[in-house]
């Protein structure tokens, strides 16, 4: 019961400390912070795609290394060797998927005249 009372007190103090402008403003007084600089959704998407491709490459490399180490450490055990082989195969399939996604992105850029990697060049309609 004491914990419930402490939680209730904390919630009520938090509610009282909220800026009263929130209640008066129909937009809840939420404004864009000064250092929030997403002006172009294309730049955001381009950055996300770039980061995703880099992370996928790093993960593929890590999976290949992990599979190689597993294979070396298997000590001739058939089950462990098979597990390492499956991990390496999965990493290579992942690499093929990432390469295919990159190629599809480049094809979309070419056929539709877009520039996904540098969205500042794209002119609005």
Steps between C-alpha positions, in 0.01 A plus 500: 500500500790734573641443150163587347487820704852596389414433137182706529689787660767489231243501221308789653819706550598430142157606377518823699845582363381489138497839333150654523535614139429142396144525625427834333652418162286280273820367342618389846778757490731258326747687288788381285826524694759741363759228437252274316605540139306252287393730221509244220340156539707381204820571693366303795408202283837516324682500833294208632567296184872574518524406866295183442729387218812567707357316803398207280853478361650507848259231618580279200871533573443419870289194412770375260770541763281338765427205270871463419595503867224246572631278223856519634382434856274210401784254550366261238154470661250449216217693671717802581652501152152488346389787723802708392434417135136607539609828660741573214231410245251730673757782496560452128125495431470822703780652294315403182179660633682822592670512160164439329338779701780736400466398133122548509550844656740593220254371237220708653729803496585441135150426368318773693773762480538524876811550703443317827857537625500879453139620542587872482516465121136388483278795411143514634218495247 
